[in-house]
Structures are given as structure tokens and as C-alpha cells.
Amino acid sequence: MYDTLEIERKGPVATIWMNRPAVFNAFDETLIGELAAACRELEADAGVRIVVLGGRGRHFSAGADLNWMKRAAQFGAEQNLADARNFAAMLHTLASLRKPTVARVQGAALGGGTGLTAACDMAIAASDASFSTSEVKFGIIPAVISPYVLRAIGPRHALRYFQSGEKIGAERALAIGLVGEVVAPEALDAAIDQLTSALLQGGPLAQNAAKDLIAAVAGRPIDAALGEETAGRIARQRATDEARDGIAAFLDKRPPAWLA
């Protein structure tokens, strides 16, 4: 059981709900630890195919709880570093899940809330969503979330928003790559359902291999070494039982085993 989260399962789709609506799902040490634990729980659950991350109430997450930040400002060097490492470890756990992850974003997704959005594989936002890397306004930097936000929006946009702390509306977030889709607030759940239904059509081992492929290929020069690596990856994947069944199912006009 969790104090700051709820886990809702609907068949093979599990939703982690951040459940601190009174503080707009701002996170502190407890939520950080519980979110990492929930990710590990769902990673180990063979019945879960897809993980959705959402926030109860009007807002996805207002970022760091200011009381937590106030406490952290008084930490000594070792405790300060340990606290930051816990946050970094949680984001890495979320980002490296071997299952598709989807951020369901409404209202504010500020600071670390932007980081959580970017750490998920994909994100759908309501049109009322807003984002920011506002840390500079508090005299700090978005260091721990930066790998994930940079992966989503690239260094050019990051140079602006990491320094200005401006709010980013939903349509702007779509334009710069932070989210993949924007819908009316009342259509958010339907959009999430449509995306998760599409994801369920894919083979789970192939989806994990696709995530590994992107990590291995992104940013590398297109040369003979990369060609050899990608050839090896498809050769290994074609030899899996999942691939054999998937190809046979298509030819036989039947559902593959993961849909049976």
C-alpha cells in the first residue's frame, strides 16, 4: 500500500495515480520513493503490459513540494547529494521500464512535473496543461530532469526554457516535442484509452527491443558499424518465439499469442 499513490489496474493497463491533490501532486521524499517502488512493482507484474502515469485532481504535478525544497536547502553536502540521487534514481526507474509508459497530463506539470512527463515514453496532454522548467526562478537548475527533457525537446529549446523558466502551454509543448498529442480535457481519458489499445497490439518483447533499439541508435553516425548493429538486432529478434508466432499469425489470419 502507498501513502501518496494509487495503482489502478484495468486488464493489462496499470495507471499510477499521484494522489496528493491538495498540494497539486507536488512531490517530496515519500512520493519519490513510492513512485520508484510502484514502477518496480509493475515491472515485475507479468500481467501488466502498459504503465500510465497520472495525477489526481486538477493538476498532474506542480513539481517539488516547497516544504521539501526548504528542508533540502538546509541539508549538508552528503545529505543533499543523497536526496538528489534518490530523485535521479526514481526518474531512471520510470524511464527504463521494460514496458511502454504514457504520461496523462492535465493542468500544471511544472519543474519535476515536466521531468516526469519527459521521462515517460510518450505523453498526451489536455489543452489546459502547462509546463515549465522553472527552477532558475528559485536559484536552482533542472539538473536531474535535464536528460529526459533534453531527449524530448532538444538542446536549442532547452537553452531557452532552462534559462527563462517560462510557462509552456500545451500547444507549444506539442510543437517542441514534449508531448505527442493535445486533446480537450474531457477527451483526455478517451485519448489515453485509444493509445493504450494501439500499444496492446504490439508484441511485448518487440516493444522492449524497440526501446533498446532507440537508445542504441539515437545520436550515432550512420556508418557501417551502426548498420552491423541494426542487422544483428533484427536477426536476433526474428529468431524469437514471439516473432515467429507474430509472423505466422499474420499469414494464418489469426491473432498472435499475446492477443489470444
C-alpha positions as CSV (number, residue, x, y, z in Angstrom):
1,M,0.0,0.0,0.0
2,Y,1.1,3.6,-0.7
3,D,0.5,6.8,1.1
4,T,0.9,9.1,-1.9
5,L,-0.1,6.9,-4.8
6,E,-2.9,4.8,-6.1
7,I,-2.4,2.0,-8.6
8,E,-5.4,1.2,-10.8
9,R,-5.4,-1.9,-12.9
10,K,-7.7,-2.3,-15.9
11,G,-6.7,-5.6,-17.5
12,P,-3.1,-5.3,-18.8
13,V,-3.0,-1.5,-18.3
14,A,-1.9,-0.1,-14.9
15,T,-2.3,3.5,-14.0
16,I,-0.1,5.0,-11.3
17,W,-2.0,8.0,-9.8
18,M,-0.1,10.5,-7.9
19,N,-2.6,11.2,-5.1
20,R,-1.8,14.4,-3.3
21,P,-4.4,16.7,-4.9
22,A,-4.4,19.1,-2.0
23,V,-0.9,20.1,-3.0
24,F,-1.3,19.6,-6.7
25,N,0.6,16.3,-6.5
26,A,3.8,18.1,-5.6
27,F,6.4,15.5,-4.7
28,D,8.5,15.0,-1.7
29,E,10.8,12.3,-0.4
30,T,7.8,10.0,0.2
31,L,6.3,10.3,-3.2
32,I,9.7,9.9,-4.9
33,G,10.3,6.7,-3.0
34,E,6.9,5.3,-3.6
35,L,6.9,6.2,-7.3
36,A,10.1,4.2,-7.7
37,A,8.7,1.3,-5.8
38,A,5.5,1.3,-7.8
39,C,7.5,1.2,-11.0
40,R,9.4,-1.8,-9.8
41,E,6.2,-3.5,-8.7
42,L,4.6,-3.0,-12.1
43,E,7.8,-4.0,-13.9
44,A,7.7,-7.4,-12.1
45,D,4.0,-7.9,-12.7
46,A,3.7,-10.1,-15.8
47,G,0.0,-9.2,-16.2
48,V,0.8,-5.5,-16.8
49,R,1.7,-4.6,-20.4
50,I,1.4,-0.7,-20.2
51,V,2.0,1.8,-17.4
52,V,0.2,5.1,-17.4
53,L,1.3,7.9,-15.0
54,G,-1.4,10.4,-14.0
55,G,-2.3,12.9,-11.2
56,R,-5.5,13.0,-9.2
57,G,-7.3,16.3,-9.1
58,R,-6.9,19.4,-11.3
59,H,-3.2,19.1,-11.9
60,F,-0.7,16.5,-13.0
61,S,2.1,17.7,-10.7
62,A,3.2,21.1,-9.6
63,G,6.8,19.8,-9.2
64,A,8.7,19.7,-6.0
65,D,6.9,20.3,-2.7
66,L,8.3,23.6,-1.4
67,N,8.4,22.3,2.1
68,W,10.7,19.5,0.9
69,M,12.8,22.0,-1.0
70,K,13.1,24.2,2.1
71,R,14.3,21.2,4.1
72,A,16.7,20.2,1.3
73,A,18.2,23.7,1.3
74,Q,19.3,23.1,4.9
75,F,20.9,19.7,4.2
76,G,24.6,19.2,4.4
77,A,26.6,18.2,1.3
78,E,26.2,14.4,1.7
79,Q,22.5,14.5,2.6
80,N,21.8,17.0,-0.2
81,L,23.6,14.6,-2.7
82,A,21.8,11.6,-1.4
83,D,18.4,13.3,-1.7
84,A,19.2,14.3,-5.3
85,R,20.3,10.8,-6.1
86,N,17.0,9.4,-4.9
87,F,15.2,11.7,-7.3
88,A,17.5,10.8,-10.2
89,A,17.1,7.1,-9.4
90,M,13.3,7.4,-9.5
91,L,13.3,9.1,-12.9
92,H,15.7,6.5,-14.2
93,T,13.5,3.7,-12.9
94,L,10.5,5.2,-14.7
95,A,12.3,5.9,-17.9
96,S,13.9,2.5,-18.1
97,L,10.7,0.4,-17.6
98,R,10.7,-2.5,-20.0
99,K,7.1,-1.7,-20.8
100,P,5.5,1.3,-22.7
101,T,4.9,4.3,-20.4
102,V,2.4,7.1,-21.0
103,A,2.1,10.4,-19.2
104,R,-1.5,11.6,-18.8
105,V,-1.2,15.3,-18.2
106,Q,-3.8,17.9,-17.2
107,G,-3.3,21.3,-15.5
108,A,0.1,22.1,-14.1
109,A,3.1,19.9,-14.9
110,L,5.8,22.2,-13.6
111,G,9.5,21.6,-12.8
112,G,9.7,18.0,-11.8
113,G,6.3,17.5,-13.3
114,T,7.8,18.4,-16.7
115,G,10.5,15.9,-15.9
116,L,8.0,13.1,-15.2
117,T,6.3,13.9,-18.4
118,A,9.5,13.7,-20.4
119,A,10.7,10.5,-18.6
120,C,7.7,8.6,-19.9
121,D,7.9,7.1,-23.4
122,M,5.0,9.2,-24.6
123,A,2.7,11.8,-23.3
124,I,-0.9,13.1,-24.0
125,A,-1.8,16.4,-22.6
126,A,-5.1,18.2,-22.1
127,S,-5.4,21.6,-23.7
128,D,-5.3,23.2,-20.3
129,A,-1.9,21.6,-19.4
130,S,1.1,23.9,-18.8
131,F,4.7,23.0,-18.3
132,S,7.9,24.8,-17.2
133,T,11.5,24.2,-16.2
134,S,11.1,27.0,-13.6
135,E,14.0,26.1,-11.4
136,V,16.0,29.2,-12.2
137,K,13.3,31.3,-10.6
138,F,14.3,29.6,-7.3
139,G,18.0,30.0,-7.9
140,I,18.5,26.3,-8.8
141,I,18.7,24.3,-12.1
142,P,16.7,21.5,-13.6
143,A,19.7,19.2,-13.4
144,V,18.1,15.8,-12.6
145,I,15.3,16.1,-15.1
146,S,17.6,17.5,-17.8
147,P,18.5,14.2,-19.6
148,Y,14.8,13.4,-20.1
149,V,13.7,17.0,-21.1
150,L,16.6,17.3,-23.5
151,R,15.7,14.0,-25.0
152,A,12.2,15.3,-25.6
153,I,12.8,18.9,-26.8
154,G,16.5,19.1,-27.8
155,P,19.2,21.5,-26.6
156,R,18.0,24.5,-28.6
157,H,14.7,24.7,-26.9
158,A,16.2,23.7,-23.6
159,L,18.6,26.7,-23.8
160,R,15.6,29.0,-23.8
161,Y,13.3,27.3,-21.3
162,F,16.0,26.2,-18.8
163,Q,17.1,29.9,-18.5
164,S,13.8,31.7,-18.8
165,G,11.6,29.4,-16.8
166,E,8.7,30.5,-19.0
167,K,5.5,28.5,-18.9
168,I,4.9,26.3,-21.9
169,G,1.3,25.9,-23.0
170,A,0.0,22.6,-24.3
171,E,0.2,23.5,-28.0
172,R,3.7,24.9,-27.6
173,A,4.7,21.6,-25.7
174,L,3.3,19.7,-28.7
175,A,5.3,21.9,-31.2
176,I,8.6,21.3,-29.4
177,G,8.1,17.6,-28.8
178,L,7.4,17.5,-25.1
179,V,4.1,15.8,-25.7
180,G,2.8,13.9,-28.6
181,E,-0.9,14.8,-28.6
182,V,-3.1,17.5,-27.2
183,V,-6.8,17.0,-26.7
184,A,-9.7,18.7,-24.9
185,P,-9.8,18.0,-21.2
186,E,-12.9,16.0,-21.4
187,A,-11.3,13.8,-24.2
188,L,-8.2,13.0,-22.2
189,D,-9.2,9.6,-20.9
190,A,-10.5,8.5,-24.3
191,A,-7.2,9.5,-25.9
192,I,-5.3,7.5,-23.4
193,D,-7.5,4.5,-24.0
194,Q,-7.0,4.8,-27.7
195,L,-3.3,4.9,-27.4
196,T,-3.1,2.0,-24.9
197,S,-5.3,0.0,-27.2
198,A,-2.9,0.6,-30.0
199,L,0.1,-0.3,-27.9
200,L,-1.5,-3.6,-26.8
201,Q,-1.5,-4.7,-30.5
202,G,2.3,-5.0,-30.4
203,G,4.4,-7.8,-29.1
204,P,5.7,-7.1,-25.6
205,L,9.2,-8.4,-26.3
206,A,9.3,-6.5,-29.6
207,Q,8.3,-3.3,-27.8
208,N,11.0,-3.6,-25.3
209,A,13.5,-4.4,-28.1
210,A,12.3,-1.3,-29.9
211,K,13.0,0.8,-26.8
212,D,16.5,-0.7,-26.6
213,L,17.0,0.0,-30.3
214,I,16.2,3.7,-30.0
215,A,18.6,4.0,-27.0
216,A,21.3,2.3,-29.0
217,V,20.9,4.2,-32.3
218,A,20.0,7.7,-31.3
219,G,22.7,10.2,-31.9
220,R,25.1,7.8,-33.6
221,P,26.6,8.3,-37.1
222,I,25.0,6.3,-39.9
223,D,28.0,4.1,-40.7
224,A,29.0,0.5,-41.3
225,A,29.2,-0.2,-37.5
226,L,25.6,1.0,-37.0
227,G,24.4,-1.0,-40.0
228,E,26.0,-4.1,-38.5
229,E,24.4,-3.5,-35.1
230,T,21.0,-2.9,-36.5
231,A,21.3,-6.0,-38.7
232,G,22.2,-8.1,-35.7
233,R,19.3,-6.7,-33.7
234,I,16.7,-7.6,-36.3
235,A,18.3,-11.0,-36.8
236,R,18.1,-11.8,-33.1
237,Q,14.5,-10.5,-32.9
238,R,13.3,-12.6,-35.9
239,A,14.6,-15.7,-34.1
240,T,12.4,-15.2,-31.0
241,D,9.3,-17.3,-30.4
242,E,7.3,-14.1,-30.3
243,A,8.4,-13.0,-33.8
244,R,7.8,-16.5,-35.2
245,D,4.3,-16.6,-33.8
246,G,3.6,-13.0,-34.9
247,I,4.6,-13.6,-38.5
248,A,2.8,-16.9,-38.6
249,A,-0.4,-15.3,-37.1
250,F,-0.4,-12.7,-39.8
251,L,-0.1,-15.3,-42.6
252,D,-2.7,-17.5,-40.9
253,K,-5.0,-14.6,-40.4
254,R,-5.3,-15.3,-36.7
255,P,-4.4,-13.2,-33.6
256,P,-0.9,-13.6,-32.3
257,A,-0.3,-15.3,-28.9
258,W,-0.1,-12.0,-27.0
259,L,-3.6,-11.1,-28.1
260,A,-5.1,-14.6,-27.7
